[in-house]
């Protein structure tokens, strides 16, 4: 079962990235959707999951503070990279790597979450797996969108797409060799909630709109948020 889920995670992430590469001439629409889906993952997936996992050991204020810490930490890293960039091209490239690196680590944690959920029971594992697979397609789109938005080539985007697609697979199989306390995983997810809020609100969202201030970019952002909400809601039924 885990092998089949790992294969499905790889394929859905990869297909999302290929879709984004195929329609890269509509980058502003892809970025708009990516902004919405990244923000949607933060609000509807990462934050509720972190509250559920860590709520028994930490208060709500502590968990949301971890999310704020993630936001500020990413802000600091982003500004440091920008300040130390020698050229715009290098700066954008490093910012893109920072963003997709965070997405890939999140995908790895998704895989770990699936594996650990199956350690609890097959039913819990199936629910978590559905939730992960539901937003893997948008993960692939987000990975490609971040690289292209920051001046990367399609070849670079494809390499990072392969890494992001492989990340949940590695996460699933690594979970066979250890167990992680729920409260620890909850705090980690809260930190990544802060990462994703920064990526979506400060990087993807402004970039999707400033050169193409049309109703369509806003619509795509709303669509990205809505699809993640629907996917997470259906996965929890």
C-alpha positions in Angstrom: 0.0 0.0 0.0 2.8 2.4 0.9 4.6 1.7 -2.3 1.4 2.5 -4.4 0.9 5.7 -2.5 4.5 6.7 -3.0 4.2 6.1 -6.7 0.9 8.1 -6.9 2.6 11.0 -5.0 5.4 11.0 -7.5 3.2 10.9 -10.5 0.7 13.6 -9.4 3.5 16.0 -8.4 5.3 15.4 -11.7 2.1 15.9 -13.7 1.4 19.2 -12.0 4.9 20.5 -12.9 4.7 19.3 -16.5 1.4 21.1 -16.8 3.1 24.3 -15.6 6.0 23.9 -18.0 3.7 23.3 -20.9 1.8 26.5 -20.3 4.7 28.7 -19.1 3.6 31.4 -21.6 0.7 31.9 -19.2 3.1 32.3 -16.2 1.1 35.1 -14.6 -1.9 32.8 -14.4 0.2 29.9 -13.1 1.7 32.2 -10.4 -1.7 33.5 -9.4 -2.9 29.9 -8.9 0.3 29.0 -7.1 -0.1 31.9 -4.7 -3.6 30.8 -3.9 -2.7 27.1 -3.4 0.4 27.9 -1.3 -1.7 30.2 1.0 -4.5 27.6 1.0 -2.1 24.8 2.1 -0.9 27.1 4.9 -4.4 28.0 6.2 -6.4 24.8 5.5 -3.7 22.0 5.8 -0.6 22.9 7.7 -2.1 25.1 10.5 -5.1 22.9 11.3 -2.8 19.8 11.2 -0.2 21.4 13.5 -2.9 22.4 16.0 -4.3 18.9 16.0 -1.0 17.2 16.4 0.6 19.6 18.9 -2.5 20.9 20.6 -2.3 18.3 23.4 1.1 19.4 24.5 1.3 23.1 23.5 -1.2 26.0 23.7 -2.7 27.6 20.6 -0.5 30.7 21.2 2.7 28.6 21.2 1.7 26.9 17.9 0.8 30.2 16.2 4.0 31.7 17.5 5.9 28.9 15.8 4.1 29.9 12.5 5.0 33.5 13.1 8.6 32.4 13.7 8.6 30.6 10.4 7.4 33.7 8.6 10.0 35.9 10.2 12.8 33.4 9.6 11.9 33.1 5.9 11.7 36.9 5.7 15.2 37.1 7.1 16.6 34.5 4.8 14.9 36.1 1.8 16.3 39.6 2.6 19.8 38.3 3.3 19.9 36.4 0.0 18.7 39.6 -1.8 21.3 41.8 -0.1 24.2 39.5 -0.9 23.3 38.8 -4.5 25.8 40.2 -7.0 23.4 40.5 -9.8 19.6 40.3 -10.2 19.9 37.0 -12.0 21.9 35.5 -9.2 19.6 36.9 -6.6 16.5 35.7 -8.2 18.0 32.3 -8.8 18.9 31.9 -5.1 15.5 33.1 -4.0 13.9 30.5 -6.3 16.1 27.8 -4.8 15.1 28.9 -1.3 11.4 28.7 -2.2 11.4 25.3 -3.9 13.8 24.0 -1.3 11.1 24.8 1.3 8.4 23.2 -0.9 10.5 20.0 -1.3 11.1 19.7 2.4 7.4 20.1 3.0 6.8 17.4 0.4 9.3 15.2 2.3 7.4 15.9 5.6 4.1 15.0 3.8 5.6 11.6 3.0 6.7 11.2 6.6 3.1 12.1 7.7 1.7 9.4 5.5 4.0 6.8 6.8 3.5 7.7 10.4 -0.3 7.8 9.9 -0.2 4.2 8.7 1.7 3.3 11.9 -1.4 4.4 13.7 -3.9 2.5 11.5 -4.8 1.8 7.9 -7.8 4.1 8.1 -5.9 7.1 9.4 -3.2 6.5 6.9 -5.6 6.4 4.0 -7.1 9.8 5.1 -3.7 11.4 5.3 -2.7 9.9 2.0 -5.7 11.3 0.3 -5.0 14.7 1.7 -1.4 14.6 0.5 -2.3 13.3 -3.0 -5.0 16.0 -3.4 -2.5 18.8 -3.3 0.5 17.2 -4.9 -0.6 18.4 -8.3 -0.5 22.0 -7.1 2.9 21.3 -5.4 4.3 20.5 -8.9 2.8 23.7 -10.3 4.2 25.7 -7.4 7.7 24.3 -7.8 7.8 25.2 -11.5 6.2 28.5 -10.9 8.7 29.6 -8.3 11.7 28.7 -10.5 10.3 30.4 -13.6 9.2 33.5 -11.6 12.7 33.9 -10.2 14.5 33.8 -13.6 15.3 30.1 -13.7 15.2 28.1 -16.9 12.8 25.3 -17.8 15.7 22.8 -17.4 16.3 24.1 -13.8 12.5 23.9 -13.1 12.4 20.3 -14.4 15.3 19.3 -12.1 13.6 20.8 -9.1 10.3 19.2 -10.1 12.0 15.8 -10.1 13.4 16.5 -6.6 10.0 17.7 -5.3 8.3 14.6 -6.9 10.8 12.3 -5.2 10.6 14.0 -1.8 7.3 12.5 -0.6 8.5 9.1 -1.8 11.6 9.4 0.3 9.5 10.7 3.2 7.2 7.7 3.1 10.0 5.1 3.1 12.1 6.9 5.7 9.1 6.6 8.1 9.7 2.9 8.1 12.8 3.4 10.2 11.6 5.8 13.0 8.7 7.3 14.8 8.3 11.0 15.5 6.3 12.4 18.4 3.1 14.1 17.2 3.8 17.3 19.1 7.2 17.7 17.4 5.7 17.1 14.0 3.0 19.6 14.8 5.5 22.4 15.6 7.5 21.6 12.4 4.3 22.0 10.4 3.5 25.3 12.1 6.9 26.7 11.1 6.3 25.6 7.5 2.9 27.3 7.7 4.8 30.6 8.2 7.2 29.7 5.4 4.3 29.2 3.0 2.4 32.3 4.0 5.5 34.4 3.2 6.1 32.6 -0.1 2.5 33.1 -1.3 1.8 36.6 0.0 5.2 38.2 -0.5 6.6 36.5 -3.5 4.1 34.8 -5.7 1.0 37.0 -5.2 2.6 40.4 -6.1 4.6 39.0 -9.0 1.5 37.4 -10.6 -0.4 40.7 -10.5 1.9 43.6 -11.1 2.6 43.0 -14.8 -0.9 41.6 -15.5 -3.3 43.4 -13.2 -6.4 41.6 -14.6 -9.4 39.9 -13.1 -8.0 36.6 -14.4 -5.0 36.6 -12.1 -7.1 37.3 -9.1 -9.6 34.6 -10.2 -6.8 32.1 -10.5 -5.6 33.0 -7.0 -9.1 32.5 -5.6 -9.3 29.2 -7.5 -6.1 28.0 -6.0 -7.3 28.7 -2.5 -10.7 27.1 -3.2 -9.3 23.9 -4.7 -7.0 23.3 -1.7 -10.0 24.0 0.7 -12.1 21.5 -1.2 -9.3 18.9 -1.4 -8.6 19.1 2.3 -12.3 19.1 3.2 -13.1 16.0 1.1 -10.0 14.3 2.5 -11.3 14.8 6.0 -14.8 13.3 5.3 
